[in-house]
Amino acid sequence: MDTVASYIIRIYRFEKDRPKSLVGVVLEAGKKGKKAFQSYDELWEILNSPTPPRPNPLPRGGEGAGGNSRKH
């Protein structure tokens, strides 16, 4: 049985005279991560892809993130 994914779409910018000009992110409900889009077409691809959106890796601070993490 196929499951239906639920998404949260956050639109940060759009132009009234160009409705396909969107900028925002897609989050899959109940999952970590987000996928950015910069146009209507990119949003459509994310929502209609056969696989769920993969999160964009974000660098994290702290130990193990390239910082000075020597053990004493």
CYANA upper distance limits for C-alpha pairs under 8 A (distance plus 0.5 A):
  5 ALA  CA     28 GLU  CA      7.57
  5 ALA  CA     29 ALA  CA      8.02
  6 SER  CA     28 GLU  CA      6.47
  6 SER  CA     29 ALA  CA      5.94
  7 TYR  CA     26 VAL  CA      7.10
  7 TYR  CA     27 LEU  CA      6.07
  7 TYR  CA     28 GLU  CA      4.92
  7 TYR  CA     29 ALA  CA      5.80
  8 ILE  CA     26 VAL  CA      6.30
  8 ILE  CA     27 LEU  CA      5.56
  8 ILE  CA     28 GLU  CA      6.73
  8 ILE  CA     29 ALA  CA      6.92
  9 ILE  CA     24 GLY  CA      7.80
  9 ILE  CA     25 VAL  CA      6.46
  9 ILE  CA     26 VAL  CA      5.15
  9 ILE  CA     27 LEU  CA      6.91
 10 ARG  CA     24 GLY  CA      5.85
 10 ARG  CA     25 VAL  CA      5.82
 10 ARG  CA     26 VAL  CA      6.92
 11 ILE  CA     22 LEU  CA      7.28
 11 ILE  CA     23 VAL  CA      6.33
 11 ILE  CA     24 GLY  CA      4.77
 11 ILE  CA     25 VAL  CA      7.20
 12 TYR  CA     22 LEU  CA      8.16
 12 TYR  CA     23 VAL  CA      6.15
 12 TYR  CA     24 GLY  CA      5.57
 13 ARG  CA     22 LEU  CA      6.29
 13 ARG  CA     23 VAL  CA      5.62
 13 ARG  CA     24 GLY  CA      7.45
 14 PHE  CA     18 ARG  CA      8.03
 14 PHE  CA     19 PRO  CA      7.27
 14 PHE  CA     20 LYS  CA      8.35
 14 PHE  CA     21 SER  CA      5.97
 14 PHE  CA     22 LEU  CA      5.13
 14 PHE  CA     23 VAL  CA      7.00
 15 GLU  CA     19 PRO  CA      6.59
 15 GLU  CA     21 SER  CA      6.62
 15 GLU  CA     22 LEU  CA      7.94
 20 LYS  CA     39 SER  CA      6.56
 20 LYS  CA     40 TYR  CA      5.29
 20 LYS  CA     41 ASP  CA      8.05
 21 SER  CA     38 GLN  CA      7.74
 21 SER  CA     39 SER  CA      5.63
 21 SER  CA     40 TYR  CA      6.75
 22 LEU  CA     37 PHE  CA      8.07
 22 LEU  CA     38 GLN  CA      6.19
 22 LEU  CA     39 SER  CA      5.23
 22 LEU  CA     40 TYR  CA      6.30
 23 VAL  CA     36 ALA  CA      8.22
 23 VAL  CA     37 PHE  CA      6.26
 23 VAL  CA     38 GLN  CA      4.91
 23 VAL  CA     39 SER  CA      6.64
 24 GLY  CA     36 ALA  CA      6.34
 24 GLY  CA     37 PHE  CA      6.06
 24 GLY  CA     38 GLN  CA      7.14
 25 VAL  CA     34 LYS  CA      6.82
 25 VAL  CA     35 LYS  CA      5.95
 25 VAL  CA     36 ALA  CA      4.75
 25 VAL  CA     37 PHE  CA      6.38
 26 VAL  CA     34 LYS  CA      6.09
 26 VAL  CA     35 LYS  CA      5.72
 26 VAL  CA     36 ALA  CA      6.86
 26 VAL  CA     37 PHE  CA      8.21
 26 VAL  CA     43 LEU  CA      8.34
 26 VAL  CA     46 ILE  CA      8.39
 26 VAL  CA     53 PRO  CA      8.32
 27 LEU  CA     31 LYS  CA      8.00
 27 LEU  CA     32 LYS  CA      8.24
 27 LEU  CA     33 GLY  CA      7.14
 27 LEU  CA     34 LYS  CA      5.25
 27 LEU  CA     35 LYS  CA      7.19
 27 LEU  CA     53 PRO  CA      8.27
 28 GLU  CA     32 LYS  CA      8.10
 28 GLU  CA     33 GLY  CA      8.38
 28 GLU  CA     34 LYS  CA      7.82
 28 GLU  CA     52 PRO  CA      8.10
 28 GLU  CA     53 PRO  CA      7.74
 32 LYS  CA     55 PRO  CA      7.65
 33 GLY  CA     54 ARG  CA      7.51
 33 GLY  CA     55 PRO  CA      4.59
 33 GLY  CA     56 ASN  CA      7.02
 34 LYS  CA     53 PRO  CA      7.59
 34 LYS  CA     54 ARG  CA      7.48
 34 LYS  CA     55 PRO  CA      5.25
 34 LYS  CA     56 ASN  CA      6.70
 35 LYS  CA     46 ILE  CA      8.33
 35 LYS  CA     53 PRO  CA      6.57
 35 LYS  CA     54 ARG  CA      7.08
 35 LYS  CA     55 PRO  CA      6.26
 35 LYS  CA     56 ASN  CA      6.62
 36 ALA  CA     56 ASN  CA      8.48
 37 PHE  CA     42 GLU  CA      5.93
 37 PHE  CA     43 LEU  CA      6.14
 38 GLN  CA     42 GLU  CA      6.96
 38 GLN  CA     43 LEU  CA      8.13
 39 SER  CA     43 LEU  CA      6.88
 40 TYR  CA     44 TRP  CA      6.65
 41 ASP  CA     45 GLU  CA      6.72
 42 GLU  CA     46 ILE  CA      6.80
 43 LEU  CA     47 LEU  CA      6.79
 44 TRP  CA     48 ASN  CA      6.51
 45 GLU  CA     49 SER  CA      6.19
 46 ILE  CA     52 PRO  CA      8.19
 46 ILE  CA     53 PRO  CA      6.81
 47 LEU  CA     52 PRO  CA      8.47
 49 SER  CA     53 PRO  CA      8.43
 59 PRO  CA     65 ALA  CA      7.70
 60 ARG  CA     65 ALA  CA      6.56
 61 GLY  CA     65 ALA  CA      6.18
 61 GLY  CA     67 GLY  CA      7.93
 62 GLY  CA     67 GLY  CA      7.04
 63 GLU  CA     67 GLY  CA      6.78
 63 GLU  CA     68 ASN  CA      7.74
 63 GLU  CA     69 SER  CA      5.81
 64 GLY  CA     69 SER  CA      6.88
